[in-house]
Amino acid sequence: MKGNKIQREMAEYRIERLFSLAKESLDPKSPMHGLGKRYIHIAEEISTHYRVRIPNSIRLYICRTCHNPLVPGISAKVRVVSDKGYVAYVCRCTAERHVFYK
Ligand SMILES: [Zn+2]
């Protein structure tokens, strides 16, 4: 079996850390500006290699099309579609992610 318990815990930690770095990289003043996609890509590779799921709290905030982090007000517009019961996160690449609350 690939990856023991400590390795998997380490992988989860690295995924969380990479996601927070990806969010920080959206700031134009940051020296890591523009590296968000790269950080998300590395996090996805770690998840595949160690067979660790990316937690829902992170997975919902990654664009499926362009793999950029979705941060409301910075890289995503947020809309509430109340009649259908979901919140729509619209990425810069125009892809939409629907998070249901009903
Ligand atoms: Zn996108």
Backbone and ligand atoms as CSV (ligand in chain L), in Angstrom:
chain,resi,resn,atom,element,x,y,z
A,1,MET,N,N,0.851,-1.200,0.000
A,1,MET,CA,C,0.000,0.000,0.000
A,1,MET,C,C,0.884,1.247,0.000
A,2,LYS,N,N,0.494,2.184,-0.835
A,2,LYS,CA,C,1.315,3.386,-0.961
A,2,LYS,C,C,0.918,4.409,0.108
A,3,GLY,N,N,1.897,4.859,0.883
A,3,GLY,CA,C,1.637,5.912,1.855
A,3,GLY,C,C,1.125,5.391,3.175
A,4,ASN,N,N,1.896,5.474,4.246
A,4,ASN,CA,C,1.396,5.103,5.558
A,4,ASN,C,C,0.659,6.273,6.183
A,5,LYS,N,N,0.232,6.081,7.438
A,5,LYS,CA,C,-0.630,7.092,8.061
A,5,LYS,C,C,0.049,8.462,8.173
A,6,ILE,N,N,1.327,8.443,8.580
A,6,ILE,CA,C,2.038,9.723,8.750
A,6,ILE,C,C,2.179,10.439,7.409
A,7,GLN,N,N,2.463,9.656,6.356
A,7,GLN,CA,C,2.606,10.263,5.026
A,7,GLN,C,C,1.296,10.892,4.566
A,8,ARG,N,N,0.167,10.196,4.870
A,8,ARG,CA,C,-1.136,10.735,4.462
A,8,ARG,C,C,-1.472,12.007,5.241
A,9,GLU,N,N,-1.149,12.012,6.548
A,9,GLU,CA,C,-1.397,13.222,7.345
A,9,GLU,C,C,-0.575,14.380,6.808
A,10,MET,N,N,0.676,14.064,6.460
A,10,MET,CA,C,1.575,15.080,5.899
A,10,MET,C,C,0.999,15.592,4.577
A,11,ALA,N,N,0.458,14.681,3.764
A,11,ALA,CA,C,-0.127,15.073,2.474
A,11,ALA,C,C,-1.311,16.004,2.688
A,12,GLU,N,N,-2.183,15.680,3.685
A,12,GLU,CA,C,-3.336,16.546,3.974
A,12,GLU,C,C,-2.870,17.931,4.392
A,13,TYR,N,N,-1.830,17.957,5.229
A,13,TYR,CA,C,-1.296,19.232,5.680
A,13,TYR,C,C,-0.771,20.042,4.499
A,14,ARG,N,N,-0.055,19.363,3.609
A,14,ARG,CA,C,0.519,20.060,2.447
A,14,ARG,C,C,-0.567,20.592,1.522
A,15,ILE,N,N,-1.663,19.822,1.360
A,15,ILE,CA,C,-2.771,20.276,0.514
A,15,ILE,C,C,-3.369,21.559,1.088
A,16,GLU,N,N,-3.609,21.570,2.419
A,16,GLU,CA,C,-4.181,22.762,3.056
A,16,GLU,C,C,-3.243,23.966,2.918
A,17,ARG,N,N,-1.960,23.709,3.126
A,17,ARG,CA,C,-0.965,24.788,3.046
A,17,ARG,C,C,-0.904,25.342,1.621
A,18,LEU,N,N,-0.920,24.457,0.630
A,18,LEU,CA,C,-0.848,24.903,-0.761
A,18,LEU,C,C,-2.082,25.719,-1.141
A,19,PHE,N,N,-3.265,25.320,-0.590
A,19,PHE,CA,C,-4.476,26.076,-0.905
A,19,PHE,C,C,-4.403,27.478,-0.299
A,20,SER,N,N,-3.882,27.575,0.927
A,20,SER,CA,C,-3.791,28.911,1.527
A,20,SER,C,C,-2.764,29.766,0.771
A,21,LEU,N,N,-1.689,29.149,0.276
A,21,LEU,CA,C,-0.720,29.883,-0.545
A,21,LEU,C,C,-1.347,30.342,-1.854
A,22,ALA,N,N,-2.204,29.465,-2.429
A,22,ALA,CA,C,-2.877,29.813,-3.685
A,22,ALA,C,C,-3.777,31.025,-3.484
A,23,LYS,N,N,-4.456,31.082,-2.306
A,23,LYS,CA,C,-5.324,32.227,-2.030
A,23,LYS,C,C,-4.497,33.499,-1.850
A,24,GLU,N,N,-3.347,33.369,-1.152
A,24,GLU,CA,C,-2.472,34.531,-0.952
A,24,GLU,C,C,-1.921,35.043,-2.275
A,25,SER,N,N,-1.678,34.133,-3.211
A,25,SER,CA,C,-1.054,34.526,-4.483
A,25,SER,C,C,-1.978,35.378,-5.342
A,26,LEU,N,N,-3.270,35.489,-4.972
A,26,LEU,CA,C,-4.191,36.323,-5.753
A,26,LEU,C,C,-3.940,37.813,-5.515
A,27,ASP,N,N,-3.264,38.133,-4.405
A,27,ASP,CA,C,-2.942,39.517,-4.094
A,27,ASP,C,C,-1.865,40.023,-5.066
A,28,PRO,N,N,-2.153,41.097,-5.826
A,28,PRO,CA,C,-1.161,41.561,-6.813
A,28,PRO,C,C,0.149,42.032,-6.198
A,29,LYS,N,N,0.132,42.381,-4.885
A,29,LYS,CA,C,1.374,42.829,-4.237
A,29,LYS,C,C,2.246,41.662,-3.788
A,30,SER,N,N,1.651,40.473,-3.751
A,30,SER,CA,C,2.381,39.310,-3.263
A,30,SER,C,C,3.483,38.897,-4.237
A,31,PRO,N,N,4.646,38.468,-3.718
A,31,PRO,CA,C,5.704,38.002,-4.637
A,31,PRO,C,C,5.324,36.719,-5.376
A,32,MET,N,N,4.290,36.026,-4.861
A,32,MET,CA,C,3.861,34.769,-5.501
A,32,MET,C,C,2.708,34.993,-6.463
A,33,HIS,N,N,2.437,36.268,-6.797
A,33,HIS,CA,C,1.277,36.587,-7.632
A,33,HIS,C,C,1.287,35.795,-8.942
A,34,GLY,N,N,0.151,35.165,-9.251
A,34,GLY,CA,C,0.027,34.420,-10.496
A,34,GLY,C,C,0.390,32.950,-10.380
A,35,LEU,N,N,0.780,32.511,-9.177
A,35,LEU,CA,C,1.188,31.109,-9.019
A,35,LEU,C,C,0.052,30.226,-8.497
A,36,GLY,N,N,-1.150,30.801,-8.330
A,36,GLY,CA,C,-2.279,30.063,-7.760
A,36,GLY,C,C,-2.568,28.751,-8.462
A,37,LYS,N,N,-2.588,28.806,-9.794
A,37,LYS,CA,C,-2.894,27.617,-10.593
A,37,LYS,C,C,-1.855,26.525,-10.349
A,38,ARG,N,N,-0.607,26.943,-10.268
A,38,ARG,CA,C,0.498,26.005,-10.052
A,38,ARG,C,C,0.365,25.316,-8.680
A,39,TYR,N,N,0.027,26.114,-7.638
A,39,TYR,CA,C,-0.125,25.548,-6.297
A,39,TYR,C,C,-1.266,24.539,-6.261
A,40,ILE,N,N,-2.386,24.877,-6.939
A,40,ILE,CA,C,-3.529,23.960,-6.963
A,40,ILE,C,C,-3.133,22.673,-7.694
A,41,HIS,N,N,-2.370,22.818,-8.776
A,41,HIS,CA,C,-1.931,21.646,-9.547
A,41,HIS,C,C,-1.086,20.720,-8.669
A,42,ILE,N,N,-0.163,21.296,-7.895
A,42,ILE,CA,C,0.697,20.489,-7.019
A,42,ILE,C,C,-0.173,19.791,-5.969
A,43,ALA,N,N,-1.158,20.542,-5.392
A,43,ALA,CA,C,-2.048,19.944,-4.378
A,43,ALA,C,C,-2.809,18.764,-4.964
A,44,GLU,N,N,-3.270,18.882,-6.211
A,44,GLU,CA,C,-4.006,17.790,-6.852
A,44,GLU,C,C,-3.095,16.590,-7.102
A,45,GLU,N,N,-1.843,16.857,-7.457
A,45,GLU,CA,C,-0.899,15.756,-7.671
A,45,GLU,C,C,-0.603,15.025,-6.365
A,46,ILE,N,N,-0.469,15.786,-5.254
A,46,ILE,CA,C,-0.225,15.171,-3.941
A,46,ILE,C,C,-1.427,14.288,-3.586
A,47,SER,N,N,-2.635,14.815,-3.827
A,47,SER,CA,C,-3.849,14.070,-3.515
A,47,SER,C,C,-3.926,12.757,-4.294
A,48,THR,N,N,-3.522,12.772,-5.558
A,48,THR,CA,C,-3.547,11.555,-6.377
A,48,THR,C,C,-2.464,10.574,-5.917
A,49,HIS,N,N,-1.269,11.100,-5.659
A,49,HIS,CA,C,-0.139,10.242,-5.317
A,49,HIS,C,C,-0.362,9.504,-3.997
A,50,TYR,N,N,-0.854,10.215,-2.971
A,50,TYR,CA,C,-1.022,9.590,-1.651
A,50,TYR,C,C,-2.440,9.099,-1.411
A,51,ARG,N,N,-3.303,9.184,-2.424
A,51,ARG,CA,C,-4.706,8.767,-2.349
A,51,ARG,C,C,-5.410,9.399,-1.151
A,52,VAL,N,N,-5.213,10.713,-1.045
A,52,VAL,CA,C,-5.880,11.496,-0.008
A,52,VAL,C,C,-6.904,12.374,-0.723
A,53,ARG,N,N,-8.148,12.390,-0.204
A,53,ARG,CA,C,-9.160,13.256,-0.822
A,53,ARG,C,C,-8.896,14.701,-0.453
A,54,ILE,N,N,-9.116,15.603,-1.410
A,54,ILE,CA,C,-9.058,17.030,-1.090
A,54,ILE,C,C,-10.332,17.337,-0.303
A,55,PRO,N,N,-10.227,17.887,0.929
A,55,PRO,CA,C,-11.437,18.105,1.733
A,55,PRO,C,C,-12.439,19.024,1.035
A,56,ASN,N,N,-13.750,18.795,1.319
A,56,ASN,CA,C,-14.814,19.579,0.688
A,56,ASN,C,C,-14.617,21.070,0.876
A,57,SER,N,N,-14.102,21.459,2.066
A,57,SER,CA,C,-13.923,22.883,2.356
A,57,SER,C,C,-12.939,23.535,1.388
A,58,ILE,N,N,-12.094,22.723,0.737
A,58,ILE,CA,C,-11.142,23.251,-0.239
A,58,ILE,C,C,-11.641,22.969,-1.654
A,59,ARG,N,N,-12.124,21.745,-1.871
A,59,ARG,CA,C,-12.512,21.298,-3.215
A,59,ARG,C,C,-13.583,22.204,-3.840
A,60,LEU,N,N,-14.525,22.685,-3.003
A,60,LEU,CA,C,-15.608,23.531,-3.516
A,60,LEU,C,C,-15.098,24.878,-4.009
A,61,TYR,N,N,-13.909,25.265,-3.559
A,61,TYR,CA,C,-13.398,26.584,-3.916
A,61,TYR,C,C,-12.243,26.522,-4.913
A,62,ILE,N,N,-12.264,25.494,-5.756
A,62,ILE,CA,C,-11.301,25.394,-6.850
A,62,ILE,C,C,-12.107,25.317,-8.145
A,63,CYS,N,N,-11.755,26.143,-9.118
A,63,CYS,CA,C,-12.479,26.117,-10.393
A,63,CYS,C,C,-12.177,24.800,-11.107
A,64,ARG,N,N,-13.234,24.144,-11.631
A,64,ARG,CA,C,-13.037,22.861,-12.304
A,64,ARG,C,C,-12.411,23.025,-13.669
A,65,THR,N,N,-12.600,24.195,-14.262
A,65,THR,CA,C,-12.130,24.405,-15.634
A,65,THR,C,C,-10.684,24.908,-15.663
A,66,CYS,N,N,-10.392,25.986,-14.894
A,66,CYS,CA,C,-9.059,26.584,-15.000
A,66,CYS,C,C,-8.197,26.330,-13.758
A,67,HIS,N,N,-8.720,25.621,-12.758
A,67,HIS,CA,C,-7.967,25.242,-11.556
A,67,HIS,C,C,-7.394,26.431,-10.786
A,68,ASN,N,N,-8.106,27.542,-10.787
A,68,ASN,CA,C,-7.699,28.674,-9.965
A,68,ASN,C,C,-8.515,28.655,-8.684
A,69,PRO,N,N,-7.962,29.195,-7.590
A,69,PRO,CA,C,-8.765,29.256,-6.360
A,69,PRO,C,C,-9.887,30.277,-6.504
A,70,LEU,N,N,-11.084,29.967,-5.979
A,70,LEU,CA,C,-12.226,30.874,-6.057
A,70,LEU,C,C,-12.353,31.623,-4.744
A,71,VAL,N,N,-12.005,32.901,-4.750
A,71,VAL,CA,C,-12.140,33.718,-3.550
A,71,VAL,C,C,-13.156,34.816,-3.848
A,72,PRO,N,N,-14.286,34.840,-3.106
A,72,PRO,CA,C,-15.323,35.827,-3.374
A,72,PRO,C,C,-14.775,37.246,-3.344
A,73,GLY,N,N,-15.116,38.030,-4.350
A,73,GLY,CA,C,-14.700,39.425,-4.406
A,73,GLY,C,C,-13.351,39.628,-5.072
A,74,ILE,N,N,-12.550,38.577,-5.200
A,74,ILE,CA,C,-11.228,38.714,-5.813
A,74,ILE,C,C,-11.180,37.944,-7.135
A,75,SER,N,N,-11.401,36.623,-7.063
A,75,SER,CA,C,-11.325,35.846,-8.294
A,75,SER,C,C,-12.674,35.259,-8.672
A,76,ALA,N,N,-13.724,35.539,-7.883
A,76,ALA,CA,C,-15.033,34.954,-8.194
A,76,ALA,C,C,-16.148,35.910,-7.812
A,77,LYS,N,N,-17.212,35.874,-8.616
A,77,LYS,CA,C,-18.431,36.601,-8.252
A,77,LYS,C,C,-19.361,35.593,-7.594
A,78,VAL,N,N,-20.097,36.043,-6.601
A,78,VAL,CA,C,-20.987,35.131,-5.882
A,78,VAL,C,C,-22.422,35.587,-6.079
A,79,ARG,N,N,-23.276,34.651,-6.469
A,79,ARG,CA,C,-24.689,34.929,-6.688
A,79,ARG,C,C,-25.506,33.904,-5.918
A,80,VAL,N,N,-26.622,34.331,-5.335
A,80,VAL,CA,C,-27.520,33.375,-4.683
A,80,VAL,C,C,-28.710,33.162,-5.604
A,81,VAL,N,N,-28.923,31.918,-6.011
A,81,VAL,CA,C,-30.073,31.586,-6.846
A,81,VAL,C,C,-31.077,30.925,-5.911
A,82,SER,N,N,-31.973,31.759,-5.333
A,82,SER,CA,C,-32.812,31.252,-4.240
A,82,SER,C,C,-33.898,30.295,-4.713
A,83,ASP,N,N,-34.426,30.488,-5.931
A,83,ASP,CA,C,-35.492,29.572,-6.361
A,83,ASP,C,C,-34.975,28.159,-6.625
A,84,LYS,N,N,-33.701,28.027,-6.969
A,84,LYS,CA,C,-33.138,26.688,-7.199
A,84,LYS,C,C,-32.344,26.209,-5.984
A,85,GLY,N,N,-32.081,27.101,-5.049
A,85,GLY,CA,C,-31.439,26.692,-3.806
A,85,GLY,C,C,-29.949,26.467,-3.891
A,86,TYR,N,N,-29.237,27.309,-4.627
A,86,TYR,CA,C,-27.786,27.158,-4.627
A,86,TYR,C,C,-27.100,28.521,-4.675
A,87,VAL,N,N,-25.822,28.506,-4.314
A,87,VAL,CA,C,-24.983,29.695,-4.419
A,87,VAL,C,C,-24.067,29.451,-5.612
A,88,ALA,N,N,-24.030,30.414,-6.552
A,88,ALA,CA,C,-23.204,30.241,-7.750
A,88,ALA,C,C,-21.917,31.043,-7.593
A,89,TYR,N,N,-20.776,30.360,-7.732
A,89,TYR,CA,C,-19.473,31.020,-7.749
A,89,TYR,C,C,-19.053,31.110,-9.209
A,90,VAL,N,N,-18.970,32.330,-9.745
A,90,VAL,CA,C,-18.616,32.499,-11.154
A,90,VAL,C,C,-17.153,32.912,-11.237
A,91,CYS,N,N,-16.359,32.055,-11.841
A,91,CYS,CA,C,-14.910,32.273,-11.963
A,91,CYS,C,C,-14.622,33.323,-13.032
A,92,ARG,N,N,-13.383,33.816,-13.076
A,92,ARG,CA,C,-12.971,34.762,-14.119
A,92,ARG,C,C,-13.062,34.121,-15.502
A,93,CYS,N,N,-12.870,32.814,-15.570
A,93,CYS,CA,C,-12.925,32.110,-16.857
A,93,CYS,C,C,-14.366,31.827,-17.268
A,94,THR,N,N,-15.350,32.392,-16.557
A,94,THR,CA,C,-16.801,32.282,-16.784
A,94,THR,C,C,-17.394,30.921,-16.392
A,95,ALA,N,N,-16.583,30.011,-15.880
A,95,ALA,CA,C,-17.126,28.737,-15.410
A,95,ALA,C,C,-17.895,28.982,-14.111
A,96,GLU,N,N,-18.987,28.247,-13.905
A,96,GLU,CA,C,-19.785,28.414,-12.688
A,96,GLU,C,C,-19.693,27.175,-11.827
A,97,ARG,N,N,-19.672,27.410,-10.523
A,97,ARG,CA,C,-19.683,26.287,-9.578
A,97,ARG,C,C,-20.890,26.491,-8.689
A,98,HIS,N,N,-21.751,25.478,-8.594
A,98,HIS,CA,C,-22.967,25.598,-7.810
A,98,HIS,C,C,-22.827,24.859,-6.486
A,99,VAL,N,N,-23.020,25.584,-5.390
A,99,VAL,CA,C,-22.946,24.969,-4.068
A,99,VAL,C,C,-24.368,24.972,-3.497
A,100,PHE,N,N,-24.981,23.790,-3.404
A,100,PHE,CA,C,-26.377,23.703,-2.964
A,100,PHE,C,C,-26.492,23.823,-1.458
A,101,TYR,N,N,-27.521,24.536,-1.032
A,101,TYR,CA,C,-27.733,24.669,0.402
A,101,TYR,C,C,-29.062,24.068,0.818
A,102,LYS,N,N,-29.902,23.668,-0.144
A,102,LYS,CA,C,-31.207,23.105,0.199
A,102,LYS,C,C,-31.097,21.606,0.449
L,1,ZN,ZN,ZN,-12.092,29.156,-13.854
